[in-house]
């Protein structure tokens, strides 16, 4: 259906409104934010996030972010909490309740029960005068100027701001804890992301074997060796020392430059400045090096000794791109 509405301008105004409200969060941070971070860092238990409606969805996302960056967290739906799920809360946990108004019926019923548990209660709330804010130990101000919704009703700007506050909490905790990429890898073992962070060159090269020829090997021997291992290359070794590499491309260039192949040996056609990578390096680093030099194979070394070949296809098969 055609409309006179300028769709692009409408989208741009949404971005600008939400961006302005997220940016405004920087000026709303006070000592409560610092204290909440310190409390979580010293927490023997977990961070419990709760909310209702769209705020509950944001709470679930923040829980996922915290868990993946080293802070144990769990989601408790505000409506379910008053029907038995309060048992989720343990004595050493900290509770963050998320609500735009801070006055929804479910929150008003839940807060007194949360106070009875004796746990620290943090309000991530858009109204500092609300029931939730007044009864919380600490307040994280996520107030907004208006929703991006043209009726100023559907949670849009408010949930974006809540999400940004959750990200700020997670990033601060992660940074102070010095949560490294290796720590991150332990929490993300599956999928391409995890493989980028933990899959080593040696994990791939060991399955390939180690094609090699002597410097005086004939062209026929070189071709047989390359064909046998199906890696598009073989390594020229002299008493265990790497002399160079011969690839399919080197073979083609040889055929262009020599009419008579008789008498040619591996050392005549090899590329002497072969690129290498240590067996303990990440496969993602090998991919970066291949892209940098425009090559498809890297010689793998262990303690500066030949340990095999890793091929571009090995890395791509693992979903690392």
C-alpha positions, 0 to 999 in steps of 0.5 A: 500500500502506497503512502505519503509518509517518508519512510526513510525520514521516519526511520532516521528519526527513530534512530536519532531519538533512541540514540539521543536517549542512550547518550543521555544515560552517560549524564544520569550515572551516579554513585549508585552505578559504581556501588552496584558494580562493586557489589556484583564484583564482591557477590558470592552468589548470582545476579537475579534479573526480573521484569514484566512484559518487554522489560522481562525480555530485556532482562533475559538478554542481559542475563545472557550477556552477563553469563557469557562474560563471566558474571553468573546470572539468572532470569526470574519472571516477575509474574511467576515469582509470586507464584513459586519462583521466588525460591530461585533467590538464594541468600547471596544473590543480588536482584535487579528489577527492570521496569519503565514505570516502576508502578506496574501491578506485578512489580508492586506485588513483588517488591515487598516479597523481594525486600523480605528476602534481605537481598540487595535490590537494584531498580533499573527504572524510568521513574525515580519517584515510582514505587520500585525506585522508592523501595530499592537499595540502589537506582539505575536511572533509565528514564527517557524523553519519549518512546519512538512509537508515534503514540508514545506507547509501545516500548521502543526507546525505553527498552533500548535504553534498558539494554544499553544500561545492561551492556554497560554493567556487563562491560564494566564487570568484564573489564574490571575482572580482566575477562580475556578472550580465552575466558570468553572462549570457555563460555562459547565452545560451540559455533564459529565464534567459539572456534575463532577463540579456541581452535588451534592450527595444530587441531587442523594440521594434524589431520593432514599429515606432513607432505615433504620432499628432499631438495634433490627430489625429481619433479615427478616425485614432487608431483606424486607427493602433492597428489598423495596428500591433496593439500596443493603443496609439499614442503622441501626439507633438508635434514629436517630444516625447512628449505621452502614450499612447492605449491600447485602454482609453482608447478604451473609456473615451472611449466611456463618457464621450462621446456625440458623438465629433465634434471629439474629438482625440488630446490629449482622450483620451490619458493624459498621464503615460505610462510610459517605459523606455530602449531599453537596459534589460533586457526583464525590467525592462520586465516588472517595470515593467508589473507594478508599474503594471498596464499592458501597454505601455511607451513606449521611448525612446532619449536621451529621444526616442521609439523605439517601444513594447514590449508585454507579449506581446513579453516573454512570447513570449520566455519571460520571466515 
